[in-house]
Structures are given as structure tokens and as C-alpha cells.
């Protein structure tokens, strides 16, 4: 079987130009879908998904943790990854929520066209041209999932803007423009700013959590403090509090981010023993609308500070009656009358006639005899 020739960016331009021309001939396209000059240095192109690599270390991690290593290592392509993502969504409500947003975005891109291009640079890796994406990961995955759901066999494309001056600040600004960063997202953004300012780059095959934890190696100088203030409106003290979040296990950190856990809840969890952190994060993420107080009560119970009562099963009528009688007899000492047995007998027979009184007396005698028999059998 002949091997597919490697794509180069030069051939990409030719291929996409032909695609644009045929697209224009068969169906009129909006202006935003056509190649055009943005300025004298930058142009918009259609780039196939297989050439694109999203930034693995950005503040908002869109791709679920179990899928990341295989995708970024090249073991799985975008199609295999999207298929596994759909499988995960069938059993994970938070993954399903994120995926539903991407499906909606994919439908919108199909119906109205991709108005805003993704951005990035073309680099050579292992003899092959790769588009290193800076911004636009949601558009990339929305296109991928749409193509998979629609059963499209040919390679999908997205509009891409070649950015010759990519900066982390641009990426953070776009992430924040789409939706406010979660506390975990803020921690990642701040750590990445400081690490890049310190010229600390990810090692080969380094995972996200491992890279962000390396921020502990850095001491903030005035330039870094200004960088945090300018891009995230973040003071030094607040930065230190956010960096504590990287002490969470990687899976718990991702779940806290995906469930959009408020900062107050996350800080409360980390006040307790670290062995309770994963369970507390899972407890919060299990259902929507769980609050800080819910999580606090859960942690109090799990840490043994609150005595849990074993729930009692509903009792049958006989057991309920016996418990009531037991409560009366054992509570006789609390009666204020001097003749406690006599006072209890008066209350018991107060509205009974002679016949009913005799019947009560006989039954009390029978119960007393049965109790005495069982008492003698106790050891």
C-alpha cells in the first residue's frame, strides 16, 4: 500500500486555493470563507485538521485528561480522539456538557461559516509542516466533531490566520473573552505567564500538571508582578494562593476545573487532610448546585468531626408499641409523684370501666410474667 505523501505548507496553499475555487463554483460562499489579505504581512488560509496541533499548556484545557497523551503524542489523530470523546460523553455528564457546546458551535460554523480564524504559526517537526495553534481550539474541535458526526470522509479544514508574532497574552485574552476562567484556569494562566517570562519551557513529553508545578522554582520579580497585574489583574498574594491548587492530584485538578468549582470551595477542601481532597472534589462535581456549605458538611463527616448516626429502618407496629411502653417504664423515675407506680396506674385506668380495667390488669400481668421468664434466661 502506497504511503501518503507528507503535507507541506507550500502544497497546502495550492490545495486550499483549488478547494476555494471549486467551492465558489458550486455554491456561493460568504466573504469570510474566501481567502483574503488581512494586512501586508498576514493572510487567511484553510488548513486541514491533521496539520493542526493545539497548545497543550494553555489555561483552559478543553480536551479531557484521558485523551490528551495519546492525541498530543500523535498516537491518536483528531478523528480517533473525537470518537473516544463522544464515547466518554455517554457516561460522564460534565464531558457531555462540554461536548454539547462544541456540537452547537460546529452546527453554527457549518450554517453561518467560520467568521473568526484560528491563529498560529507553521513550524517544521520531524520533516513535516505543523500548524502550531495559538488561539481557536474550540473551533478546531467543533469542526472535528461535526465532521465525525456527519460521517464526512474527506479532510475537514478550518480558516487560519498566520500570526508571525504569537504571544501568550493573546491566548489568555481570547480565553477570557469567550468565558471567565475558572479558579484552576486562572492558576494555569498565571503559572504559564511566570514560567514563560522565566524562559522555562515544557520538557519533551511533560504533562500539563508537571509543567505548571515547576512554577515553584521561580521567584517573582517586579517585571513578573507587572505581567500578572496587566494580563490577569492579579496581585502577588493572590498568585501565591492560586499556586497552592497545583498540590491537588492531576485528575482532581481537572475535575475541579471541568465542574467550574468556585475558589472558596477549592480553598475549603484544601484546608483538610490531602487524602480527603479527591473524594471532596468528586462530591462537589457529582451534581449541579452543590454549595460551599454542602462540601464543608461532607468534609466534616469524612474527617470524623461529625458523629454520623446509623439510619434506622422503619419499625413494624409491634416494635413501635414495645418501644413506647419501654420509654414509659424507664421514664417512671422522672415522674414527680411520690407513688410513681400508683400514679402511672391511675393515669392508665383513668377513663376505663371495670371490664376494661380488669382486661388491662390481666394483660399487664401476662406481659410481666413473660418478661420475668426472659430476664431469667439472660446471662
Buried (B, 14 or more C-beta within 10 A) or exposed (E): EEEEEEBBBEEBBEBBEEBBEEBEEEEEEEEBBBBEEEEEEBBBBBBBBBBBBBBBBBBBBBBBBBBBEBBBEEEBEBBBBBEBBBEBBEEBEBBBBBBEEBBEBBEBBBEEBBEEBBBBBBEEEEEEBBBBBBBBBBBBBBBBBBBBEEEEEEBBBBBBBBBEEBEBBBBBEBBBEEEEBBBBBBBBBBBBBBBBBBEBEBEEEEBBBEBBBBBEEBEBEEEBBEBBEEBBEBEEEBBEBBBEBBEBEBBBBBBBBBBBBBBEBBBBBBEBEEEBBBBBBBBBBEEEEBEBEBBBEBBEEBEEEEEEEEEEEEEEEEEEEEEEEEEEEEEEEEEEEEEEEEBBBEEBBEEEEEEEBEEBBEEEEEEEEEEEEEEEEEE
